[in-house]
Amino acid sequence: RIDQDTDSVPTPVVLIDQDSDSSATIVEVSFGDRLGNLLDT
């Protein structure tokens, strides 16, 4: 199943916001709940 593959490797989520600030582009990268596990390594 595809779900098993995504459990072993965290998939980054990238959000690009160009509407909040007209002079800046805000880029947010998150790894969901797996970020804590990545910081422990």
C-alpha positions as CSV (number, residue, x, y, z in Angstrom):
1,R,0.0,0.0,0.0
2,I,1.1,3.6,-0.6
3,D,0.2,4.5,3.0
4,Q,3.0,2.3,4.3
5,D,5.6,4.2,2.2
6,T,4.5,7.6,3.5
7,D,4.7,6.3,7.1
8,S,8.4,5.5,6.7
9,V,9.5,8.7,5.0
10,P,8.0,12.1,6.2
11,T,6.6,14.1,3.3
12,P,7.3,17.8,3.5
13,V,4.4,20.2,3.0
14,V,5.4,23.6,1.5
15,L,3.0,26.5,1.8
16,I,3.7,29.7,-0.2
17,D,1.8,32.8,0.9
18,Q,2.1,35.9,-1.4
19,D,-1.1,37.6,-0.2
20,S,-0.4,38.4,3.4
21,D,2.4,40.8,2.7
22,S,2.7,42.6,-0.6
23,S,6.5,43.1,-0.2
24,A,7.4,39.6,0.9
25,T,6.8,36.0,0.1
26,I,6.2,33.7,3.1
27,V,7.3,30.1,2.6
28,E,6.4,27.6,5.3
29,V,7.8,24.1,5.3
30,S,6.4,21.5,7.7
31,F,6.8,17.8,8.1
32,G,3.6,17.2,10.1
33,D,3.9,15.1,13.3
34,R,7.2,13.5,12.2
35,L,9.2,16.7,12.9
36,G,9.9,15.7,16.5
37,N,11.3,12.4,15.4
38,L,13.6,14.1,12.9
39,L,14.9,16.5,15.6
40,D,15.7,13.5,17.9
41,T,18.1,12.0,15.4
